[in-house]
Amino acid sequence: MTCKSCGLLVSLLAVALAHPVFAQQSSGITSERLTHAEDEPENWLMYNGQYSSQRYSRLVQIDKSNVAELQVKWIYQLRTLSDVETSPLVVDGIMYLTQSPSNVIALDAATGRPFWTYEHPLPEKLSLCCGRQNRGVAILGDKLFLGTLDARLIALETKTGAVIWNVKSAEASEGYSKTAAPIVVKDKVISGIAGGEYGVRGFLDAYDAETGERVWRFYTIPGEGEKNNDSWEGDSWKTGGAPTWVTGSYDPELNLIYWGTGNPGPDWNGEARKGDNLYSDSVVALDADTGELQWYFQFTPHDVHDWDATQTPLLVDMEFDGRMRKLMLWPNRNAFFYVLDRETGEFLLGSPFAMQTWAKGLDERGRPIRIPNMFPSLQGTLVYPSVNGAANWWSASYSPRTELVYIVTYDGADTFFIGEDDYVPGELFVAGGSQRFEPQEKYASMIRALDPRTVETKWEYPLQAKTQSGLVSTASDLLFGGSVDGYFYALDATDGKELWRMSVGGTVKAAPMTYMASGKQYVTIAAGNAIVTFGLE
């Protein structure tokens, strides 16, 4: 909090603590409640709704018969000029959200009335490749957990926003930062790191939720003498990237954390780092208690197109090839959709779900069969998908009712160039670039609904240009999403028919969520620099 407004903040806190929603709030969010988050559809207890990251809600008050009657119930104007990418939490009537660059706000979920704001001071100079963003917080007990752009993890008191502890994860001056929402597993806060374009060495951390003490760290690039370090030529592993900049998933039964990793560095010059470059562009499965690697799967060995595997792992239990299996569904940035056994990491199925020109297909192990001459070059090489990928950090959704995966997809290409670069701490380390030369009408963005057993597209819903909105599905067979041209909409999750649409006055670059307050269901989306919440009469 800022001292120049201490008097106002104290007054707001006094009002907040006396407010009925705080008085009625339970003693706190327990690990047990997080494990069974899907049983509390009135709340939204973590970034992707539940540990499975399905972004599916059991709420049915808003349904196909009344969704066209949705109206704006409240708008909270954020004090930022950035397009906000946050996805809020709602806990027993209180909404907690983040505001660029690294601030937290608590609101009344029914009215949008503010209770408190925490403003994190940042250094004047930060090395950031992709904007001053923060996508959300995590919660346990009476603490909220925030990752910051200067690579810190902070615990705040839920009722006041007061700082409980503040720890440094890495040196921000070297290009490390945090943009993703952490997740809480048992008594630990799991937090990743961004900075893949700055020659960082990626990692995933676990911190004691009570004290802030670091319990374990898993480096996404094996060090000297460790298994698979030889997948990096020479010392290239030291500046190899592979960040963990999007929130992962967790299976309580297996006690495994699943996290996607980013591109190797430098981005476009693979000659500087020959080899498969493990564990970049992979999903890693880690023991939640120790951080030890249980298995990994690399989607794009020796990536030279910046196709991070930082999509959210979708955890689904369903019948596959005649028997029930614990699956992981993964629409990858490289334009292939993967089905993995999440107990073992076994590759089960893989097929393109968007336009791609770089691989003939996948072999029996899921390794890509590359098409020759698709690497970046001095004169430029046109490749589908683009550097933004067929999918990216914006969250997909899975509905157990329809058994479909919903993905905001982009069919587009870029021309990729190779270059030279010397590593300098805190400076971009990319060795090349990409440009778009073809007419924009050749590119298409849409929602695709896929059958995960076959990767067959069941329906499509066209969007304007390249859209970065996440999705949420509900038990009333609705699918909510946004678009780059400033619309929020609801579709029939079974066939993609548009049921409702409204202008929200700003670009949607966030994932929606839904909850209940005072017995009424709401749907909230960050649009432009505002939080917009819809409900029925």
Secondary structure, DSSP 8 states (H G I E B T S, - for coil): --GGGHHHHHHHHHHHHHSHHHHHS-S-B-HHHHHTGGG-TT-B-STTSSTT---EE---SS-TTTGGG-EEEEEEE-S-SS------EEETTEEEEEETTTEEEEEETTT--EEEEEE----S----SS-S-----EEEBTEEEEE-TTSEEEEEETTT--EEEEEE-S-GGGT-B--S--EEETTEEEE--B-GGGT-B-EEEEEETTT--EEEEEESS--TTSTTGGGS-TTGGGG-B----S--EEETTTTEEEEE---BSSSS-GGGG-S--TTTTEEEEEETTT--EEEEEESSTT--S-----S--EEEEEEETTEEEEEEEEE-TTSEEEEEETTT--EEEEEESS---SEEEE-TTS-EEE-TT-S-BSS-EEESS-TT-SS-SS--EEETTTTEEEEEEEE--EEEEE------TTS---SEEEE--S-GGG-EEEEEEEETTTTEEEEEEEESSS----EEEETTSEEEEE-TTSEEEEEETTT--EEEEEE-SS---S--EEEEETTEEEEEEEETTEEEEEE--
